[in-house]
Amino acid sequence: MGPVPTSTYRLQITADFTLHDAATLTDYLAELGVGAVYVSPLLRATSGSGHGYDVVDHDLVDPDRGGDAGLAALSQACDRTGLGLVVDIVPNHMGVADAAQNAAWWDLLKHGQGSAHASWFDVDWAYAGGKILIPVLGDDFDAARDLSIFDEPGSEVELRYYEHRYPVAPGTKAKGDRPADLHRRQHYELVSFRRADVDQNYRRFFAVTELAGLRVEQPAVFDDTHAEILRWVTDYGVSGIRIDHPDGLVDPGGYLDRLASRAPGTWITVEKITEPGEALPVEWPVAGMTGYDALSEVNALLVDPAADGSMTQLYQELTGDLRNFADHIADGKRLIATTILQAEIRRMSRLIPDSVCTETDAVDALTELAVAFGVYRSYLPLGLEHLEQARQLATGRRPEVSATVDALWSRLSDPADELCLRFQQVTGAVMAKGVEDTAYYRYNRLIGLNEVGGYPGTFGSGTAEFHAAQQRRQVSAPEGMTTLSTHDTKRGEDIRARLAVLAEIADEWRGVAQQLLELAPIPNRAFGYLLWQTFAATGLIDRDRMHAYAEKAMREAADGTGWIDPEADFEASVHAAVDAAYDHPEVRRLLTGLASQIDPYGWSNSVSQKLIQLTMPGIPDVYQGSELWEDSLVDPDNRRPVDFGARRSLLERLTSTDAPDAAPVLDGTAAAKLWITTSALRTRRDRPELFNQYTALLVDGAAQDHLVAFDRGGAITLATRLPVALEAAGGWQDTQLVLPVGSYRDSLTGRVHTGSVTAAELLATYPVALLLKET
């Protein structure tokens, strides 16, 4: 492993915030204390893409994002300011929404199995007569009206469906052809968009037909799709690579071995979600994951586990939802496996001879196994126990599939068998769409727990569990990434910090929630409960932002409406409830009153989780802009532009030697959060020797459960949890801890402490402290 950054700062590179813009920020990031700039995907993506995960050309840096000149400028700026450079890459898929923009996909459609790029894409050529099915046609499609032929002198002949452009295979165009006739002679077939759910015959990213799976397990495909990225390592000093969605690959371990061997000394992390009790394969040549596990640990620490019963009862009484989270997981995964990912299940069934079982029985058994699979995927021969557990659960739930599962078992457990390989790829997609994108919007007991990498079935955790998790991380992945917010999180870190307060004010929340559900009713009361929790945490943010969030959330929940066939009356009721928050005097009064009650405790939780994350084992990432309050909701809301000018000015004021507002108060300005962030980041950069171990410190006194205290080897973190209950109990009272031998200066306040110190003294200014051993 090469040089590992002390921290990273994630930047979303877009046409509106290019690599050149990022280069101008490096001096600010260096002042903040950041160790490396961490950028979103840079290869050329579909025109107008806001995220860059829909790569269309692996041979160049996206011109819209600044191009090669922009990357060179950022690299030079990083060198000048002493920052590393980490890039996010996308090995699993390419963007194919506009075939004309993707030369490899265009060539595949034009030449079919004879294409020079046929080996790139994961297509079931034995299905649909050897044609690639393109699910793009609308319900009222009429070939005579909707298809046209573009045939201009000097230009390539094209078949067009309104704005969609497709190539024409050589020798298939005849004089006087009707568009429908020409269409029938191609290597692809344009079909109804609804068929994507049933018989799509190219592998997708989850259920996104505009993202086609790549076969990077083929050495030539790996070389073709990674040459430019590897050039960045040698030419531009890229020191770290973040791998997007390795679970979609045929052989994640083999892929990572190849990448590590081609980019020796590079810090590699993988975007991977593990379930409770699951660990990343130790065989992988990576530093660790990208931080969802750490996010979950910090998030749970701030939620009072003692409120489990009262919050569960409240949720059930107000919504009528009596199912537990495990029930919602099964329901969500079954919905996904039998609808939008049915095509993937059916593709696997086509690998099974009729002599073994019928297609219906195969689909039924494979669906049940996928629903029962307890983690995202196995990596056979690693993880066979997960397949065994799924077998037991599936056959226990539905004994009628037992015979078929038995008949398929030898193939499903054989990593040399294509059925086994494809099943491993499918389980992750079913989990992601069925849990993250369905159950997380249906089971709304406390939505702050419904976060990527979390497990909402468990309600909070204590300090002992947290310390144990950090001791494990210090041993297993001290150089893996940690985070609180990403472009994939369901809500920003400070939204979750405020939601945690609801568990501490359950009685007050009960009264407000009950009134809100009655004043602005939604047919699905569980979704209404999600909406009002969201408002409790965000306050009255821009109305359009909340309408956009509500639309995405209710369609993801697919329990009253959906993406394919939205239910107008249901959606109208949701949007009416959103408007009521702004326009109905009583609804507005309830929400503003609740928000003001939450504010001081939410601020306390926010800075506590920030300092914990920045100083716990692992390499901390700061998502763009989150050094101030991060009130984002799910994407694309969390990719909104960031006012870096305001952050730069505030940092200059806080860190200038004669700053009158040094050690700012903790209030709505978030200046204190910035102060705590820069103090922690600078310490990790300037004094890395203080972060080489992890020891939980013994806290004594009546309020000991409210203080998180750990020593990283000379840097001691103190953070408050459950601030409402702490205040109700009379504050810190006699709570104290004995510092390790030596003198310790609080980097936030400048105060020096030694020996036995009371929590009240340590936390007199902030609910957190960062004590550094003086030399």
N, C-alpha and C positions, 0 to 999 in steps of 0.2 A: 504494500500500500504506500502510495506517495504522500506528499504533503496534504494533511487534512486541515481544512479551514477551522478556525475557532468558532465561527458562526457563519450563517448565510442569510441573505436578504433576497426574497423572491420578487422578481419584476415580471409583469406581464407585458411582453413585447408585442406591439400591434402597429397598424399603419398610423395610428394617432400618437403612439408613444414608441418611437423607433429605437434601434440600437444607438443611434447618434444621441438621442435624448438620454438614454441610459448612461452613455459616456459622460455626459455633463453632470450626472448625479454622483459619480464616484467619490468626489471630494466630500460631499455631504455624508455618504455612507461610511467613509473612512472616519470622519469626525464622530459619527454615531457609535463607531466601535466595531463595525461589521468586519468579518474576516473574508467573505467572498460574495460576489454578485452571483445570483442564481436566476437564470433567465428561462422563460417558457420556450417551447419549440421554435427553432429558427429556420428550418428548411422551408422551402417555398410551399405555401399552403393555398387552399382554395381562396380565390379572390374574395376579399371582404371578411375572411375568417377572423373572429375575435379571439380565438384561443390557440390556433396553430397546430392542433392535433390532427387536422385533415390534410396531411402532407400530400402534395401532388408531384413533387420533383425532388429527388434525393441528391441532385447534383449541384445545388446552389443555395446560398442563403437567400431567404425570401426578399426580393427587391422592395416589396411594400413595407417590410420591417427594417429596412436600412441596408440590405444587401451586404456584400462582402466588405465594402468600404465601411459600413456601419460596425460590422464585427471587428474589423481591424481597429477602428477608433475606440471601441469599448475595450479591446484587449490592451491597447496602448495606455488607455486611461487607468485600467486596473494595475498595470505595471507601475505607472507613475505614483499611484496612491497606495501601493502595497496590498492590493486586494487579489484574491483568487477569482477564478471564473468557472462557474458550474453551469452546465446546460442540461436541459430536459430533452430527451429523445423519445421517438415513437416507433418502436420496432414492429409492433403488432399489425398495423393496418395503414392504408392509404385512403385519401379522400377521392371519391369517385362521383360526387354529386354532379359535376360538370365534366363529362368525358373529354371534352375538348381541351380542358386545362391539364389533364393527366396523360402524358404521352404514352406511358406504359399501359394504362388501361385502354386508351384509344387503340393502341396496336393490338391488344388482346381482343377487343371487340371486332376489329377489322379482320384479323387473321385467325381467330379462334385457336384451336389447339396447335396450329402451325405458327403461332406468334412467337417471336423471340422472347416475349415476356410471359409465355404460358406457364413457365415454372415459378413465376413470382406469386401468382394468386392461387388461393385455395378453392378450386372449382370442382364440383362433382360433374365431370364430363359425361358420365354414364347416364345421367338423368336429363330429362327434357330433350331427348334426341341430340344431345351434344351441344345444345345451345345454352348460352348464359341468360338466365332470366333476369330482366331488369324491371322491377316492380314500380312503375312510374305512372301508369295510365289511370285517369280518373274514372269515377263510376259511370259517367255518361259518355265514355269514349266512343267515337265514331271515326273509323279509319279514313273514310272518304273526306270527312271534314277536318280531322285533326292532324293527320300525317301529311307531310309535304316532302318534296325532293328539291334539294338545293344543287343545281348543276350549272355553274357559271364557268365560262372559259378561263383557264389559268388557275382554277381552284379545284380542290378535291371535292368529289361528289359526296353529299351528306344526306342522310335521312333525318328529318326534323319533326319533333313533336312540340309545337309551340317553341318555347325558348330552349328546349333540350336538343342537343346536337349529337348525332351518332355517325360513325364512319360506314362506308359501304365497301364490302369485300371486293377485291379486284375481280373483274370479269362477271360480276353479277348484275350490272346495270345494262338493260336493253332499251332500245328506242321505243318510246310509247308506253313505258312501264307506268303502272299506277303505283302510288306509294305503298299500298298494301301488298302488292305483288313483290316489290323490291324488298320489303320488310321480311317476307317469308324466306328469302334466299340468304339471309344474313346469319352470322355465327351467334347472334343474340336474338332474343325475343322480348319485345316490350309487352309487359303484362300488367294487370291491375295491381295497384299498390297494395291491395288487400291480400294478394297471394304471398307477399313477403312472409307472413306469419306461418304459412302452411308449407310451401314448397320452394322457398328460396334455395338456390343451389350454389351460391358462393358464401364462404364464411364471412361473417360480419363482425364488427366490434359490437358486442352485445346484440341489440336488435336494430342497429342503425344501418340501413341499407346503403347510405351514402359513404360508409367506411368499410372497405373491403379488406379482408384478412390477407396478410403476407406470409409467405413460407420462408422465413429467415433461417429455418433449420437447414435449408439448402445452402451449402457453402458459397455458391456463385451468387445467390440472392443476397446473402449477408454481405458479400464483398461489394456488390453493386449498390446496396442501400446504405452502406456505412463508410464508404471511401471518403466522402466529404466530411462526415463527422470526425473521422480519425485524422483528417487533415487539420481540423481545428485544434486537435490535441498537439500536433507537432508544430503547426505554423502560428497558432494564436495563444498557445499556453493554456488551453482549457485543462483545468486540473481536476474537475469532477464531472461525473455524468449521472443523471437521475434517469432511471429506466421506467417508462410509463407502462403499466399493465402487463407485466411479464406473465401473468397467469393465462393470458390468451394464447401464448406460444405453445407449440407442440412439445418443446423440450426446454423449459426455462433454464435449467441447470447447464445444459450444453451450450445454450446461447451465451450465458454469462461467462462460461469458461472461455469461449471464443473471443468475446469482447475484451475480457481481462488480459488475455494473451496478446491481443492486438493493441491494447492501450495500457501497457504496464505502468504501474505507479500512479494510476488514476484512481481517485476516490469515487467509488461506485455505490450508489444506493438504489433500492428498488421500491417502487410504489406497490406495496403489498399490505393486505389487510389480514390479520390473524384473529382467530376467534379465541375466547377464553381458554387458556391452557395450551394453546398452540404456539409453536416457536418456528422461526424462520429456519430452513434447512441449513445446518452448520457447514454443509459441503459447498455451499455457494461462495464464490470468491468476491464477496461484497462486504462493505462495512456494516450494512444493516438496512433498515427500512427507512421510509421517509417521514415517519413520526406519528401516524395515526394511533399507534399503541400508546405512545406517550401522552398524546392529547386525551385519550380515553381515561388514562390514570389520573391526570390532573383534573379533568372534568368531574370524575366521580368523587374525588377528594373533597370538592366543594359542596357536594350534595349530602345532606344529612340522612344517613341510612335509617335513623330512628323514625323518620317521617314516612317510611315505606307504607305502613298500614293505613295511616290517615290519608295520604295522597292517593293510594289505590282505591280506598273506599269513596273518596270524593269523586274521583274519575268515574267510577262505576255508577254512582248515584246520579251524577249530572249528565252522563252520556248514555247510560244503558249498555255500555260495552263491557261484558263480563268475561271476555276472553283474555288469556294471559299472552305474554309476548311470544311464547313458543307456538301458540295457536295462530297468531298473526303471521309468524314466519312460514308455517306450513301453508296457510291460505295464500299468502303472497307468492311463494315459490310455485305453488300449484297453478295459480292463475297465470304466471309468466310461462311456465313450462308447457301449458296447454293452449297458449295464445301466441304472444309475440315471438317466443322461441320454439314453437312447435316444429318449425322447419328444421332446426338443428337436431331435434330429437328424431324426426323422420329420416333425416340423412343418416343417422346412426343405424336406424332400423333397416335401411337398405343394404347394410353390410352383413345382414343376418339371413342365411338361406331359409327358404320356406320349409325345408325339411326339419329345421330346428324349432321354429315357431311361426305363427302367422305375424304379419306386419302389425296387426292390431295388438296382439299380445306383446310384441317387442316394444312398441311405443308405450304401452301401459306400464310395463316393467321398468323401462329406462326412465320414464317420467317419475315413477314412484321412487326410484333410487336417487334421482337428482334432487327431488324434494326432500328426501331424508338425509342427504349428504350434509354433515355438520360443519364443514369448513369450506373455504372457497374451492380448493382442489387439493388433490394429492400429487405427488411427483414420483410415481412408482419407478423403482421399487420402494422409494421413501413414502411413508404415509399409508401403507396398506391397511393399517388399523382403522383409518377413517372409512375406507370402503367396507370393511367388515362391519363397522358400527352402522353404516347406512343400510347394509343388507339386513341386519337384525331389525332395525326400526321399520324399514319398508315392508318386510314380510310380516312383521308384527301388526302393523296397521292394516295391511291388506294381504291376508294369507293366500288369496287367489293368484297373486303374482309369484308365489314362491317357486313353482315349477319352472317358470320362464327364467327367473333370476338364477336358479340352479343351472339351467341349461347354458346360460351366458357367462357363468362365473369364471370359467377358465380363461375366456377371452378378455373379460373386463379386468382381470387381475394380471394380465400379461402385458408388460410395457412394450413388447415388440409387436403387439396386435393393434391394428388401426382403430378398432372399436374401443380399446382401452385408451388410446391416445385422444380420441375425439371426446370420449366421455369426460376425461380430465379437463378438456377445454370448455366443455359445456357447463359443468357444475359451477364454475366461477361466475359465468354469465347469469345463470339462474339465481345464484345467491345475490349477486349485485343488484339485479333488477327486481327480484322478489322481496329482498329485505331492505336494502338501502333506498330503493326507489318505489317501494310499495308499502311494506309493513311500517317503515319509518314515518309514513304519512297517515297511517291508520291507527296505530297504537299510540295514543297521545297523553299518557299518564303524566309525563313531564318531558316536554319535547326537547329540552336541553340535553337530555340523555340520548336522543335519537340522532347520533352523530356518527360519521364515518369512522369505523374502527371501534365503536362502542358496542355495548350490549344493554339495551334499554330494559331487559328483563331483570337486571340487577340494579337496585336503587341505591346509588352512592357507595362509598367505602370509607373506612377509617384510616387513621394514620399508620397503623401497623401494616395494613395491606399495601399502602403506598410505599412505605419504606422497603418492604420486601421486594416489590417490583423494581425499585431503583437499584437495589443491591444485585438483582439478577441482571439488569441492564449494564451495570458497571462491569460485570464479568463477561457477559455474552456479546454486547454491542456498544461499547463505550464510544465508538466513532460513528454510530448510526445517527440519523437525523431525529430531532424532536421538533414539534410544532404545536401551535394552537389554532391557526387558521391556514387554509389553503384555498386554491381555486375550486376544490371539490367539496369543501365542508358545507354542511346544510345551513349553517348560520355562523356569523363571525364570533370571535372569542368573547367579546364583551356582551353580546346578546346572551350567550350561554351563562356568563357570570351573573347576569341579572335574573335569568330564569331560575338559577339555583336558589335565589332568595325566596321564590314562591313556596318552596318546600319548608321554609322556616316561618312563613306567615300563612299557613294553610287555612286558618280560620278566617282571616281577612280576605284571602283569595277566594274562599268558598262563596262569601256573600257577593263579591264583585262579579265572579264568573257566573253565578246563577242569574243575576240581573241581566248581564250582557247577553246570555243565551236566550233570555226571554224578550229583551228589548229589540234584538236584531236576529230573529231566528233563522237557522239554516236546517233543512230537513235532516241532514246527517249531523247529529249533535257532537259526535266525536270530532268531526272536522271543525265544527264551530269552536270547540274547546281548543283545538290547535290554533285557530285564527286569533282567539282572544289572548292566549298565552303569547303569541307573537307580538301583538300590540302591547301587552304588558311589558315586554322586553325592549321593543323598539321605540315606543312612544309614537307620536303622530309624525312619522317620517313622510317624505314626499308621497302624495296620494298615488301617483302613477306607479311608483316602486311597489307599493303594497298591493295594488291591483295585479301587477305582473306576477308577484310572488304568489298571491292567492290562486291565480289561474294555473300556474305550474303545479302548486302543491295539490290542488284538488284533482287535477288530471293525473298526476302521479299516483295519488291514492286510489284512483279508479273505483270509487265507491259512491256512485251518484252521477258521475260523468267520466269522461276519458278523452284521450288524445284523438282517437280515430273518429268517433261519433260523439261529440260533445252534447250534453243534455242542456238545452237552452234554459229551461226553467230553474234547474238546480244551480247553474252557473249564475243566473240572474240573482238568485237569493244570496249567493256568496258575495257578489259584487255590491249588492245593496247593503249587506252587513259592513263591508269595508267603507262604503260611503257614510254609513251611520256613525262610524267612529269620528268622522270629521264634521258631519252636519247635524247629527241628533244631539241636542244639548245635554241630555242626561247620560248618553253613552260617552260623549266627550268628557264630561265631568268625572265619570267613574274612572276612565282611563288615565286622565291627567293626575287625578288624586292618587291612583295606584302607582303611577310612575314616580311621583315625588316621594312616596313612601319607600320605594325600592332603591332610589338613587344612591344614598350613602352606603348602603350595604352592597349594592352592585359595584360601586367604585372600589370598595374594599376587596371584593372577590376578584375584580379585574387585575388589580396590581399584585395581589397574592399569586394568582395563577401565572402572571407574566414573569415575576421573579423566580418562581419555582421552575418554570419551563426553561428559562434562560440559564439556570445554574444547575439543574439536575444532570445526571449522566447523559451523554449524547451531545451531538452538535446542534445547537439551537438554530432554527430558522425563524425569521421574522417575515411574515407575509406583508406585501407592499402596503404601506400606510398604517399598519397596525401598531406602530409606536405611539399613535394616538388612538382614540376610541375607534373600534372596529365594529360598526353596526350593520355590516352586510348581511344579506340573506343569501339564499342559494343562487348559483350561477344563472344568468350572467350578472346578477346584481353585484357579486363580489369581484367583478372585473371592471367596475366603474373607475373613471380617472381619479387619480390621487393628487391632492394639492401639495406637491413637494415644496413649493415656495414657502407655504405657511410653516411646514415642518422645519425647513432649513432656518427660517428666521427665528422660530421658537428655540431651536437647539442652540443657535448662536447666543441668544439672550441668556439661556440657562447655563451655558458653559463658559461664558466670558468671565474673566477674573473679577471684574467689578460689578457682576450682575446683581442688581438689587433683589431679584426674585429667585435667587438660587434656593434649592430645596423648596420648591413651590408647594402650595397647599393642595390637598387632594380634593378636587372639585370637578365641575362639569367641563372645564377647559381641557382636561387630560394632560396638562403640563406635567403633573406628577408622574403619570405613566411614562412619558417621554424621558423624564429624569431617571426613573428607575431602569428603563430600558437601556439608555446609554451608559449608565453606571455599570450595569451587569455586563454588557457587551464589551466595554473597554477593559473591564477586569479580566474577562476571559481571554481577550487578545493580549493584554499587557502582562498578565501574571498567570500564564497557563499552569505553572507548577502548583497552584493552589487548588487544582481540580483533578487530582489523580486518584481519588478514592471516594468512598461514600460511607459515612457513618451516621446513623440516626442518633440524635442527641436526646438524652433523657430530660424530659420536662416534668416538673413536680408542682402539684397544686391543684386547686379546685377546677381551674380552667385549662388543665393540661391538654385535653382533647381538642382545644381550639388553636393550639400552636403547633405548626409544622416546623421542625427544626432539624437541620442536617448539616454536616461538616464534609466538604469536598476535599479536605486536605489542607486547610488553611483559609478557605472561604466558607463562611457559615451563613446559611440562609435561614431566615426566620419569616414565617408568613402566617397570617391569621386565617382561620376557616370558621364557617358558621357564625358570622358576626352578629346576627340578630339574637341568637341564643346567648352569645357571649355578653351582649349588652343587657339582656334580660336577667342574667345571673349576677350582674353587678360588676362586670369587667374582669380584669386580670386578678384582682384581689391578691392572694399570696403566691400566685404562680411564678415560678422562677426556674432557671436552669444554671448549671455550672459550666462555664466555658472551658475548653481545653486550656492547658498551660500556655500562657503568653498574654500579650496585649492585643486587643482587637479594635480596629477603627471602623465605624459604620461609614461606608462610602456614600451613603445617602445624606447623612447629617453631619458627619465629621466627628461625632462623639466617640470617645474611647472607653472601652469596657474591659474589665478583667474579673476573673473569678466568678463568684456566685452573683447573678444579676437578676432582678425582677423583670418579668415580661412588661410590666407597666413602664419601667425605665427604658427598656430596649425599644419599645414601640410607642414612645411618647409622641412622635411626629407622624409616623406612617403606620399602617397595619403590617408593614414588612420592614426588614432590616437586612443589609448585606454587610456582614462583619468580616474584615480582612485582617489576617494576622500580620502584625507589624514586624519588620525585620530589624 
